[in-house]
Amino acid sequence: MRPRMLRTSLAALTAGLAAAGCLVAAGPAAAAHDRPPRQACSPAVSPTGYSDALDKTTYDGTYVGNLSALAPDRRGALAALSDRSSLFRLDARTLEPRAVIPLADEKGAALDSEGLVVDRDGTYLVSSETEPSVRRYSRTGELLGRLPVPDELRTAPEGRARANGSFEGLTLLPGGRTLLASMEYPLDGDPADLVRFQTWQRTRHGDFRPGVQYAYRTDPGLGVSEVTATPDGRLLVLERGFTAGVGNTIRLHLADRPGHGTALRKRLLADLADCPTLGATAEQPQPNPLLDNFEGMAVTGRSGGRLEVLVVSDDNQNDVQTSRFLGLRVRA
């Protein structure tokens, strides 16, 4: 692992962790312009720091990048999922890798792994947008099973989902009985701003069966790159877009708790282009140099009545993109 100086205090970035437990869519991005110095992204969201320490590094012979999901793990660890079929266990305070676990499908082939949940028994639930699928893995990476997926959500021609546009986010609601996967883009035939959120209900035997499907409306031109449940069961939703020559749009929304109708209302918490830059730099044009291809997100704790949220970017193993962790304090 090649060390790199942290741009802000890593202790501040990971304080919540210590306390707790791609084809990119074209979409609008604000034109770059000077913004007055600010200490918050919005009244609801403030940054707590960022780290590029893992950018373009390797651990135990595995590239530490392409990070698409985060989840608090056991014993003060953080699980980070690469979409190249690797799962990393990171130290919760330093973000340094402590282990890497290879994942594979039933035939031993790599996954396009995008969503991650650490279940209550410590096993991993991992979504892949290839089929799409949700599989369960042991703590050491053995494949234990696979959840049923409604036919219409399968990738065309078997279903109506577009390639590289299906199960991008995965979260377990409080209580552990409802699992939810977010589609990244609409199904063929659906409105251009409507994506499906599929749920599964845990049975008394501990397995999951398909449950209610919800409709979520995205901002124009954006897709859903991640969804994470809050402690009260509402959903933090990360919407993402990219415009060549301009950069990324990254917006954080708060959606209804699933269960009150099948259409989920949302409200904007912050457009991350409005955050202070924190001194960050970018290797390609961005409306704010702090931005990158943010794709993973986890609630890691609570501080002063606000949620501590950590997001991570997928660098696509690309020299002009960065594997960046960004800490946010969110009033939800």
Secondary structure by P-SEA (a helix, b strand, c coil): cbbbbbcccccccaaaaaacccbbbbbbbccbbbbcccccccccccccccccccccccccccccccccccccccccbbbbbbcccbbbbcccccccccbbbbbbccccccccccbbbbccccbbbbbbccccbbbbbcccccccbbbbbcccccccccccccccccccbbbbcccccbbbbbbccccccccccbbbbbbbbbcccccccccbbbbbbccccccccccccccccccbbbbbcccccbbbbbbbbbbcccccccbbbbbbcccccccccccccccccccccccccccccccccccccccbbbbbbcccccccccbbbbbbbbcc
